[in-house]
Amino acid sequence: MNSIIGIIKFVIGQVFVVALDGSQRLLTAGDRIYSGEEIVTGDNGAVSITLPDGRTLDLGRNSRWSDVAGATPQKTEDAEDDVAALQTAIEQGADPTQVLEATAADNENTGEAGDGGGSHTTVQLDLTGQIVDVTVGYPTQGIGFATDEVEEFDDADPQSLTNTQLSEGNTGNSDVITLSSNSQVTEGGSFTVTATVGSPVTGSPLVIMLSNNQIITIPVGERTGSVQIATRGDDFYQQGDESLTIGIRDTVGGNYQALDTTSTTTTTVVDDVDMTAITLSSDNQVTEGGAFIVTATIGAPVTGSPLVITLSNDQTLTIPVGERTSTVQVESRADDSYRQG
C-alpha cells in the first residue's frame, strides 16, 4: 500500500484528490493522502494539509499538489555538456534556436505493453525548506520594445488587493448571540426574551440555556428563537418596581466554531396599584345600655407592620401582621327611662 504523505486538516469549498488510476474523490477533513495522489483545489476550493513531519501546507484555489511529478530520463553528463555548449554558442553570438538539435519525437523509455500507456518516471520529493541560490553562467539582457505614451490619471480610484490567509481550525463560524426583551411589563404578566445569532444555524439546532434556566431553541436554517418568561404574581402589596436581567448560561449545537454569549437583556417589572378593601361588619341590633362588636376585615393578610384602623367614633382596631381581621366593642347609649326611639 502507498505511504501516507498528508492528512487533510480542513477544507473550504470543493477540493478533489486524483488517484493514480485517474479516479477522483471529494476531500473532507481527516482524509488521508497517499503517495502518487494529486490534490486539485479548483476555482472555489482551498485546503490545509498536515504533513508527516508535523508542518502544515495550505493550498489556495486553482492549485495542484502531489509528491509525484512526471519527468523524462536524461543522462547527467550529457545534460551538463549540452548546457556548456549552449552557453558558449550564445557568448559567441549564435542563435540558440539554430544550433540546438531538434527534440526527439518519442521518449527514451517506451515502457512495456499494458503498463497504462506511455512512459513516466516517478520522482519522490522531500520537503526540506532549504533555500537555493540561482547562479547565472553567462550575461543576459532584456528584449527591447517600444511603448506608447502612458496617460496618468490623478483622480483614478485606488484599487487594493487583499491576500487571503487560511487560518487553522475547523470550518465552523464564529458568531455572536444577542438577547432582547420588552423594556417593561406589569407584575402578574409575562415578557418575551428573543435570542438572535448573526449567521443561520447549521448542522443541528442551537439550544440556548438562559440564566433563569429557561431554554431557547433556534432551528437549523434560522437565526432567531424566543421564550415567554412570567413575572412575579400580581398582589395587593407595595413592592416597588423590579429589574430582571437575563443572560446566557450555556449553549449546545449550531455547528459554530465559537459563540460570544456575553449578551444580556433587562426588563422592568412595574408594581401596579391594586385596591385592597376593608370591610366593616357588626351586630344587627343591640338594646340600649348594652354593647356591640364591630369587625374589620381586609382582603389580604397584613404584612410589614400591624394595620391600625380608626373608626368614625374615634375607636381603633388593630389587625396584626399575618392576619386579616380584628374587632372592637362599641358601647351603645345609656339605658334610661325616656322614650328615645
KEKE-3310 file (N, C-alpha, C; in steps of 0.2 Angstrom, whole numbers, plus 5000, padded with zeros to 4 digits):
npx = (5004:5002:5012:5007:5006:5001:4988:4971:4968:4958:4944:4939:4926:4925:4936:4946:4954:4965:4968:4981:4975:4967:4955:4944:4940:4930:4936:4937:4938:4951:4953:4965:4980:4988:5004:5008:4995:4986:4982:4968:4962:4953:4942:4935:4940:4949:4962:4970:4984:4991:5007:5018:5029:5024:5022:5012:5003:4996:4984:4979:4965:4963:4974:4987:4994:5006:5016:5022:5030:5029:5043:5056:5068:5086:5103:5115:5128:5127:5118:5124:5135:5128:5122:5134:5139:5129:5129:5142:5140:5130:5137:5146:5138:5129:5113:5103:5092:5095:5106:5103:5099:5086:5071:5068:5056:5050:5049:5063:5061:5051:5042:5032:5021:5004:5006:4999:5000:5011:5026:5033:5043:5044:5047:5052:5048:5056:5051:5061:5063:5074:5085:5089:5102:5102:5112:5120:5126:5131:5131:5115:5102:5087:5073:5072:5058:5046:5036:5019:5014:5011:4996:4993:4982:4976:4965:4960:4952:4958:4964:4964:4973:4969:4977:4972:4972:4973:4967:4970:4961:4944:4930:4920:4909:4912:4903:4890:4878:4864:4853:4837:4822:4806:4804:4798:4785:4770:4767:4763:4761:4769:4784:4793:4808:4820:4832:4845:4856:4870:4873:4864:4859:4867:4869:4865:4851:4852:4854:4850:4853:4846:4850:4840:4837:4828:4824:4829:4827:4834:4830:4838:4844:4838:4839:4834:4826:4814:4807:4794:4793:4787:4782:4783:4769:4754:4749:4742:4751:4763:4777:4787:4796:4804:4819:4823:4836:4842:4853:4865:4868:4873:4877:4872:4875:4872:4884:4894:4910:4914:4906:4900:4893:4890:4880:4866:4850:4837:4822:4810:4799:4784:4776:4760:4746:4735:4719:4715:4702:4694:4682:4668:4659:4645:4634:4617:4607:4606:4602:4598:4610:4618:4632:4640:4648:4661:4668:4682:4688:4701:4706:4718:4731:4739:4755:4772:4770:4758:4741:4732:4716:4706:4691:4675:4670:4680:4686:4698:4704:4716:4724:4734:4751:4750:4737:4720:4708:4700:4693:4682:4674:4659:4651:4633:4621:4616:4605:4589:4575:4568:4558:4566:4567)
npy = (4994:5011:5024:5036:5053:5064:5072:5078:5093:5104:5109:5120:5124:5115:5102:5091:5074:5066:5050:5037:5029:5038:5040:5051:5059:5067:5078:5078:5084:5076:5066:5055:5057:5048:5042:5047:5052:5066:5083:5093:5110:5118:5131:5137:5132:5127:5121:5114:5105:5093:5088:5073:5077:5085:5099:5111:5113:5124:5126:5137:5142:5135:5127:5114:5099:5087:5073:5067:5069:5070:5066:5066:5054:5058:5058:5063:5068:5071:5081:5091:5094:5098:5110:5118:5119:5126:5138:5143:5145:5155:5165:5168:5174:5166:5160:5152:5145:5140:5132:5122:5104:5096:5091:5074:5063:5054:5045:5041:5030:5018:5010:4996:4985:4986:4993:5004:5014:5024:5031:5035:5043:5040:5052:5055:5067:5077:5088:5100:5113:5121:5134:5139:5146:5155:5154:5162:5158:5165:5182:5191:5200:5211:5210:5223:5234:5245:5257:5264:5281:5284:5288:5298:5297:5307:5307:5294:5280:5272:5255:5240:5225:5211:5199:5183:5174:5157:5151:5141:5128:5122:5122:5129:5143:5159:5168:5179:5179:5188:5195:5201:5210:5214:5231:5235:5227:5224:5218:5201:5198:5193:5192:5193:5185:5186:5178:5181:5176:5179:5172:5160:5145:5129:5112:5106:5110:5125:5126:5136:5140:5150:5162:5160:5147:5144:5139:5142:5138:5138:5134:5124:5133:5144:5161:5166:5164:5162:5165:5164:5173:5172:5185:5191:5187:5196:5206:5213:5221:5233:5234:5240:5244:5231:5225:5214:5205:5195:5183:5172:5156:5144:5135:5123:5114:5119:5121:5130:5138:5146:5155:5171:5174:5184:5193:5202:5205:5217:5218:5228:5226:5232:5238:5238:5248:5240:5240:5237:5232:5237:5229:5233:5226:5222:5218:5216:5222:5230:5231:5247:5253:5242:5233:5232:5222:5227:5222:5222:5218:5214:5212:5205:5197:5206:5213:5218:5228:5230:5234:5248:5254:5267:5271:5279:5284:5287:5276:5263:5249:5236:5226:5212:5208:5196:5193:5195:5200:5210:5215:5226:5232:5242:5253:5256:5269:5275:5266:5272:5280:5287:5289:5286:5281)
npz = (5000:4996:5004:5017:5014:5019:5029:5028:5035:5036:5025:5012:5003:4987:4985:4977:4976:4965:4960:4956:4946:4939:4944:4955:4971:4982:4994:5012:5029:5039:5029:5021:5012:4999:4993:4977:4974:4968:4973:4969:4969:4962:4956:4967:4979:4994:5004:5019:5024:5034:5036:5036:5044:5053:5050:5042:5026:5016:5003:4990:4980:4963:4963:4963:4970:4973:4978:4968:4952:4934:4923:4911:4908:4908:4904:4916:4913:4899:4899:4906:4897:4886:4891:4893:4880:4874:4881:4878:4864:4864:4869:4859:4850:4843:4837:4847:4843:4832:4833:4842:4843:4836:4845:4851:4843:4851:4867:4877:4886:4883:4889:4894:4886:4890:4902:4906:4896:4889:4895:4911:4923:4941:4953:4969:4980:4993:5006:5011:5015:5012:5005:4989:4980:4965:4951:4937:4921:4911:4904:4902:4894:4893:4882:4870:4867:4860:4868:4871:4874:4891:4899:4913:4927:4939:4947:4948:4955:4969:4969:4978:4983:4992:5001:5005:5019:5025:5039:5054:5061:5062:5050:5055:5060:5068:5079:5086:5099:5102:5115:5117:5124:5131:5136:5148:5160:5167:5184:5187:5174:5158:5149:5133:5129:5116:5107:5095:5082:5073:5061:5051:5059:5057:5054:5067:5079:5088:5105:5118:5134:5147:5160:5169:5169:5159:5142:5125:5108:5093:5077:5063:5050:5054:5062:5074:5090:5103:5120:5133:5148:5164:5176:5193:5204:5203:5216:5232:5238:5242:5233:5224:5209:5199:5192:5180:5174:5161:5156:5147:5150:5145:5129:5116:5101:5084:5076:5077:5077:5087:5100:5105:5120:5129:5130:5137:5143:5149:5159:5166:5179:5183:5198:5200:5206:5216:5223:5239:5249:5265:5275:5285:5298:5309:5324:5321:5329:5345:5363:5371:5382:5381:5373:5357:5344:5332:5318:5308:5292:5280:5263:5260:5269:5282:5280:5285:5295:5309:5305:5308:5311:5312:5318:5314:5326:5333:5339:5339:5328:5328:5316:5317:5310:5297:5299:5295:5301:5314:5329:5339:5353:5355:5364:5367:5368:5385:5395:5399:5407:5397:5382:5367:5355)
capx = (5000:5006:5013:5003:5010:4997:4981:4968:4966:4951:4943:4935:4923:4926:4943:4947:4961:4965:4972:4985:4971:4963:4948:4944:4936:4929:4940:4934:4943:4953:4955:4972:4983:4994:5010:5006:4989:4987:4976:4966:4958:4948:4940:4932:4942:4956:4963:4975:4986:4996:5012:5021:5034:5020:5021:5005:5004:4990:4984:4973:4961:4966:4981:4988:5000:5007:5023:5024:5030:5032:5050:5059:5075:5091:5110:5118:5134:5125:5114:5129:5139:5123:5122:5140:5140:5124:5132:5147:5137:5127:5143:5149:5133:5125:5106:5102:5086:5098:5112:5101:5097:5078:5069:5066:5048:5047:5053:5068:5059:5044:5038:5030:5014:4999:5008:4995:5000:5016:5031:5035:5047:5042:5052:5050:5051:5056:5051:5067:5063:5081:5084:5094:5104:5102:5118:5120:5133:5133:5127:5109:5099:5080:5072:5069:5052:5043:5029:5015:5014:5007:4992:4992:4976:4977:4959:4958:4950:4963:4962:4968:4972:4970:4979:4968:4976:4970:4968:4970:4955:4939:4927:4914:4908:4912:4897:4888:4871:4861:4847:4832:4816:4802:4808:4794:4779:4766:4768:4757:4761:4774:4788:4797:4815:4822:4839:4847:4863:4872:4873:4859:4861:4869:4871:4860:4848:4856:4850:4852:4851:4846:4852:4835:4836:4823:4828:4828:4830:4834:4831:4843:4842:4835:4843:4831:4821:4811:4803:4790:4795:4782:4784:4780:4762:4751:4746:4740:4756:4768:4784:4791:4797:4809:4823:4825:4841:4843:4859:4866:4872:4877:4874:4874:4873:4873:4890:4898:4917:4914:4900:4900:4887:4890:4874:4861:4844:4834:4815:4807:4793:4781:4772:4754:4742:4729:4715:4713:4696:4692:4675:4666:4653:4643:4628:4611:4604:4608:4597:4602:4614:4622:4637:4640:4655:4662:4673:4686:4691:4704:4706:4724:4734:4743:4762:4776:4768:4751:4736:4728:4711:4702:4684:4672:4668:4687:4689:4703:4705:4722:4725:4741:4754:4748:4730:4715:4703:4701:4686:4682:4667:4657:4645:4628:4619:4614:4598:4586:4568:4564:4557:4570:4566)
capy = (5000:5018:5028:5042:5059:5070:5071:5084:5097:5106:5110:5126:5123:5108:5100:5084:5071:5062:5044:5035:5027:5043:5042:5056:5058:5073:5078:5081:5084:5069:5061:5054:5057:5043:5044:5047:5055:5073:5087:5099:5114:5121:5139:5139:5127:5129:5115:5114:5098:5091:5084:5069:5080:5090:5105:5112:5115:5127:5127:5141:5140:5134:5124:5107:5097:5080:5071:5063:5073:5067:5068:5062:5052:5061:5057:5069:5070:5073:5087:5096:5095:5102:5117:5121:5121:5131:5145:5145:5147:5161:5171:5170:5177:5162:5160:5146:5141:5137:5127:5116:5099:5095:5086:5068:5063:5049:5045:5035:5024:5017:5006:4989:4984:4985:4996:5010:5019:5030:5030:5041:5041:5043:5056:5056:5074:5078:5095:5101:5120:5124:5140:5138:5152:5154:5157:5163:5156:5170:5188:5192:5207:5210:5212:5230:5235:5251:5258:5270:5286:5282:5294:5297:5299:5308:5306:5287:5277:5267:5248:5236:5218:5208:5192:5179:5168:5151:5150:5135:5126:5119:5127:5132:5150:5162:5172:5182:5179:5194:5194:5207:5208:5220:5236:5234:5223:5225:5212:5197:5197:5189:5196:5189:5186:5184:5177:5182:5174:5183:5168:5155:5139:5124:5105:5104:5116:5129:5126:5141:5140:5156:5162:5158:5140:5143:5137:5145:5133:5141:5128:5124:5137:5151:5165:5169:5160:5166:5161:5168:5172:5175:5189:5189:5187:5202:5206:5219:5224:5238:5231:5244:5241:5226:5224:5207:5204:5188:5182:5166:5151:5139:5133:5117:5113:5125:5120:5136:5137:5150:5159:5176:5173:5189:5197:5201:5210:5219:5220:5231:5223:5238:5237:5242:5249:5236:5242:5232:5234:5235:5228:5233:5222:5222:5215:5220:5227:5229:5235:5252:5251:5236:5235:5228:5221:5229:5218:5225:5213:5216:5207:5201:5197:5211:5212:5223:5231:5230:5239:5251:5257:5272:5271:5286:5286:5288:5270:5260:5242:5234:5219:5210:5205:5190:5192:5199:5203:5212:5218:5231:5233:5248:5254:5260:5274:5273:5264:5277:5280:5291:5286:5289:5278)
capz = (5000:4996:5011:5018:5013:5022:5032:5027:5041:5034:5018:5011:4996:4985:4984:4975:4975:4959:4961:4950:4941:4936:4948:4959:4976:4986:5001:5019:5035:5041:5024:5021:5005:4998:4988:4970:4973:4967:4976:4965:4973:4958:4957:4974:4984:4997:5009:5023:5024:5039:5033:5041:5049:5058:5047:5038:5020:5014:4996:4988:4974:4957:4965:4962:4974:4974:4979:4962:4946:4928:4921:4906:4910:4904:4907:4919:4909:4893:4900:4908:4891:4881:4894:4892:4873:4873:4884:4873:4857:4865:4871:4853:4846:4839:4838:4851:4840:4826:4835:4846:4840:4836:4850:4848:4843:4856:4873:4878:4889:4879:4894:4892:4884:4895:4908:4907:4891:4889:4900:4915:4929:4947:4957:4976:4983:5000:5008:5016:5017:5010:5000:4984:4976:4957:4948:4930:4918:4906:4904:4898:4894:4891:4875:4869:4864:4860:4872:4869:4880:4896:4902:4920:4930:4946:4951:4947:4961:4971:4970:4983:4983:4998:5002:5010:5023:5028:5047:5057:5065:5058:5045:5058:5060:5074:5079:5092:5101:5105:5118:5118:5128:5132:5141:5155:5160:5174:5188:5185:5167:5156:5143:5128:5128:5110:5105:5088:5081:5067:5055:5052:5062:5053:5057:5072:5082:5093:5111:5122:5141:5149:5167:5174:5167:5153:5136:5118:5103:5086:5072:5058:5045:5056:5066:5080:5094:5109:5125:5137:5155:5169:5181:5200:5204:5205:5223:5235:5242:5239:5232:5220:5203:5199:5186:5179:5169:5159:5152:5144:5154:5141:5123:5113:5094:5080:5072:5077:5079:5093:5100:5110:5124:5134:5129:5142:5142:5156:5158:5172:5181:5186:5203:5199:5212:5217:5228:5244:5253:5272:5276:5292:5300:5316:5326:5318:5334:5352:5367:5374:5388:5380:5368:5351:5341:5326:5315:5302:5288:5275:5258:5260:5276:5284:5280:5286:5302:5310:5302:5313:5308:5316:5316:5314:5333:5336:5342:5334:5328:5325:5313:5317:5304:5295:5300:5290:5304:5321:5332:5344:5356:5355:5369:5365:5373:5391:5396:5404:5407:5392:5376:5363:5349)
cpx = (5004:5007:5009:5008:5007:4990:4978:4966:4959:4951:4938:4932:4924:4933:4943:4954:4960:4970:4976:4981:4967:4957:4949:4939:4936:4932:4936:4939:4944:4955:4963:4974:4989:4998:5007:4999:4990:4980:4975:4961:4952:4947:4938:4934:4948:4956:4970:4977:4992:5001:5015:5026:5031:5019:5014:5006:4997:4990:4978:4969:4965:4974:4981:4994:5000:5015:5026:5024:5032:5038:5052:5066:5080:5098:5113:5124:5132:5122:5119:5133:5134:5123:5128:5141:5135:5126:5137:5145:5134:5132:5146:5144:5129:5118:5105:5096:5089:5103:5109:5098:5089:5077:5067:5058:5046:5051:5058:5065:5052:5040:5036:5023:5010:5001:5004:4996:5005:5020:5032:5039:5045:5048:5049:5053:5050:5056:5056:5067:5070:5080:5090:5096:5105:5108:5118:5126:5135:5128:5121:5107:5092:5079:5069:5063:5050:5037:5026:5016:5009:5003:4991:4985:4977:4971:4956:4957:4955:4960:4966:4967:4973:4972:4975:4972:4971:4971:4967:4963:4950:4935:4921:4914:4909:4907:4895:4880:4869:4854:4843:4826:4812:4805:4804:4788:4776:4766:4762:4757:4767:4778:4791:4804:4817:4830:4840:4854:4864:4872:4868:4863:4862:4870:4866:4857:4852:4852:4853:4849:4852:4848:4847:4833:4831:4827:4825:4831:4829:4835:4836:4840:4839:4840:4840:4827:4819:4808:4800:4792:4790:4786:4782:4773:4760:4747:4744:4745:4761:4775:4789:4792:4803:4812:4825:4830:4843:4849:4859:4870:4876:4873:4876:4871:4875:4879:4894:4905:4918:4908:4901:4893:4887:4884:4869:4855:4840:4827:4813:4800:4790:4776:4766:4750:4736:4725:4713:4707:4696:4685:4673:4660:4651:4636:4622:4608:4607:4603:4601:4605:4619:4628:4637:4647:4655:4668:4676:4689:4694:4705:4712:4727:4739:4751:4766:4775:4760:4747:4732:4723:4707:4695:4681:4670:4675:4690:4694:4703:4712:4722:4732:4744:4752:4741:4726:4709:4704:4694:4687:4675:4665:4651:4640:4626:4616:4607:4595:4579:4564:4564:4561:4570:4573)
cpy = (5006:5021:5034:5048:5065:5068:5078:5087:5100:5108:5116:5125:5116:5107:5093:5081:5066:5056:5042:5033:5032:5045:5047:5056:5065:5073:5081:5080:5077:5064:5060:5054:5053:5045:5042:5050:5063:5077:5092:5103:5117:5129:5141:5135:5130:5123:5116:5106:5098:5086:5079:5072:5085:5097:5105:5115:5118:5128:5132:5138:5139:5131:5117:5105:5090:5079:5067:5068:5069:5070:5063:5061:5056:5060:5063:5072:5074:5080:5093:5098:5100:5109:5121:5123:5126:5138:5147:5148:5154:5167:5173:5173:5173:5162:5153:5142:5138:5131:5121:5111:5098:5090:5080:5067:5058:5049:5040:5029:5023:5013:4999:4989:4983:4989:5003:5015:5024:5028:5036:5038:5044:5046:5058:5063:5074:5085:5096:5108:5124:5130:5139:5145:5151:5158:5157:5162:5161:5176:5188:5199:5206:5212:5219:5230:5242:5252:5264:5275:5284:5288:5293:5300:5300:5306:5298:5284:5272:5260:5245:5229:5215:5201:5188:5174:5163:5150:5143:5134:5123:5124:5130:5140:5153:5167:5175:5181:5185:5193:5201:5205:5215:5225:5235:5230:5224:5218:5208:5195:5193:5194:5191:5190:5183:5183:5177:5180:5177:5179:5162:5148:5133:5117:5103:5110:5119:5129:5131:5141:5146:5156:5160:5151:5139:5142:5140:5140:5137:5135:5129:5128:5144:5154:5167:5163:5164:5162:5166:5167:5176:5180:5187:5190:5194:5202:5213:5223:5228:5235:5235:5240:5236:5225:5217:5207:5197:5188:5174:5162:5146:5138:5126:5117:5119:5125:5126:5135:5140:5154:5164:5176:5178:5193:5196:5206:5211:5221:5223:5229:5229:5235:5241:5243:5245:5239:5237:5235:5232:5235:5228:5229:5223:5219:5220:5225:5225:5234:5241:5250:5246:5238:5230:5227:5223:5225:5221:5219:5216:5211:5203:5202:5203:5209:5218:5225:5230:5235:5241:5255:5261:5273:5278:5289:5287:5282:5267:5252:5241:5227:5218:5208:5198:5188:5196:5202:5206:5215:5223:5232:5240:5249:5258:5265:5271:5271:5269:5276:5284:5287:5290:5287:5274)
cpz = (5000:5003:5011:5018:5016:5024:5031:5034:5041:5027:5017:5004:4994:4983:4982:4975:4969:4960:4955:4945:4937:4940:4953:4965:4979:4993:5006:5024:5037:5036:5024:5013:5005:4993:4981:4968:4972:4969:4971:4968:4969:4959:4963:4980:4988:5003:5013:5025:5030:5036:5038:5046:5054:5055:5043:5031:5018:5006:4994:4982:4968:4958:4964:4966:4974:4975:4973:4956:4940:4926:4916:4908:4905:4908:4910:4915:4903:4894:4902:4902:4886:4884:4892:4885:4871:4875:4880:4867:4858:4866:4864:4848:4842:4841:4841:4847:4834:4827:4839:4841:4841:4841:4847:4848:4848:4862:4874:4881:4887:4884:4891:4890:4890:4902:4909:4902:4892:4895:4904:4921:4935:4951:4964:4978:4990:5002:5013:5018:5016:5005:4995:4980:4969:4955:4940:4927:4913:4906:4900:4898:4892:4884:4874:4865:4865:4865:4870:4875:4885:4899:4909:4922:4937:4950:4950:4954:4963:4971:4974:4982:4990:4998:5007:5013:5026:5035:5049:5060:5060:5054:5048:5058:5067:5074:5086:5093:5105:5108:5118:5121:5128:5137:5148:5154:5167:5177:5187:5178:5165:5150:5139:5128:5121:5109:5098:5087:5074:5060:5056:5055:5057:5057:5062:5076:5087:5099:5116:5129:5144:5157:5172:5172:5162:5147:5130:5113:5096:5081:5067:5052:5047:5060:5073:5083:5100:5114:5130:5144:5159:5174:5188:5199:5206:5212:5225:5238:5238:5239:5228:5214:5203:5193:5185:5173:5168:5154:5149:5148:5150:5134:5120:5106:5090:5075:5071:5080:5086:5094:5106:5114:5130:5134:5135:5140:5148:5155:5165:5173:5186:5192:5202:5206:5212:5224:5233:5249:5260:5273:5283:5293:5307:5318:5323:5323:5341:5357:5370:5381:5387:5375:5362:5348:5334:5323:5308:5298:5282:5270:5258:5267:5276:5284:5283:5294:5303:5307:5307:5310:5313:5314:5317:5321:5337:5339:5336:5334:5325:5323:5313:5310:5303:5296:5295:5294:5311:5323:5337:5347:5357:5359:5365:5370:5379:5391:5401:5403:5402:5386:5371:5356:5347)
residu = (MET:ASN:SER:ILE:ILE:GLY:ILE:ILE:LYS:PHE:VAL:ILE:GLY:GLN:VAL:PHE:VAL:VAL:ALA:LEU:ASP:GLY:SER:GLN:ARG:LEU:LEU:THR:ALA:GLY:ASP:ARG:ILE:TYR:SER:GLY:GLU:GLU:ILE:VAL:THR:GLY:ASP:ASN:GLY:ALA:VAL:SER:ILE:THR:LEU:PRO:ASP:GLY:ARG:THR:LEU:ASP:LEU:GLY:ARG:ASN:SER:ARG:TRP:SER:ASP:VAL:ALA:GLY:ALA:THR:PRO:GLN:LYS:THR:GLU:ASP:ALA:GLU:ASP:ASP:VAL:ALA:ALA:LEU:GLN:THR:ALA:ILE:GLU:GLN:GLY:ALA:ASP:PRO:THR:GLN:VAL:LEU:GLU:ALA:THR:ALA:ALA:ASP:ASN:GLU:ASN:THR:GLY:GLU:ALA:GLY:ASP:GLY:GLY:GLY:SER:HIS:THR:THR:VAL:GLN:LEU:ASP:LEU:THR:GLY:GLN:ILE:VAL:ASP:VAL:THR:VAL:GLY:TYR:PRO:THR:GLN:GLY:ILE:GLY:PHE:ALA:THR:ASP:GLU:VAL:GLU:GLU:PHE:ASP:ASP:ALA:ASP:PRO:GLN:SER:LEU:THR:ASN:THR:GLN:LEU:SER:GLU:GLY:ASN:THR:GLY:ASN:SER:ASP:VAL:ILE:THR:LEU:SER:SER:ASN:SER:GLN:VAL:THR:GLU:GLY:GLY:SER:PHE:THR:VAL:THR:ALA:THR:VAL:GLY:SER:PRO:VAL:THR:GLY:SER:PRO:LEU:VAL:ILE:MET:LEU:SER:ASN:ASN:GLN:ILE:ILE:THR:ILE:PRO:VAL:GLY:GLU:ARG:THR:GLY:SER:VAL:GLN:ILE:ALA:THR:ARG:GLY:ASP:ASP:PHE:TYR:GLN:GLN:GLY:ASP:GLU:SER:LEU:THR:ILE:GLY:ILE:ARG:ASP:THR:VAL:GLY:GLY:ASN:TYR:GLN:ALA:LEU:ASP:THR:THR:SER:THR:THR:THR:THR:THR:VAL:VAL:ASP:ASP:VAL:ASP:MET:THR:ALA:ILE:THR:LEU:SER:SER:ASP:ASN:GLN:VAL:THR:GLU:GLY:GLY:ALA:PHE:ILE:VAL:THR:ALA:THR:ILE:GLY:ALA:PRO:VAL:THR:GLY:SER:PRO:LEU:VAL:ILE:THR:LEU:SER:ASN:ASP:GLN:THR:LEU:THR:ILE:PRO:VAL:GLY:GLU:ARG:THR:SER:THR:VAL:GLN:VAL:GLU:SER:ARG:ALA:ASP:ASP:SER:TYR:ARG:GLN:GLY)
# end
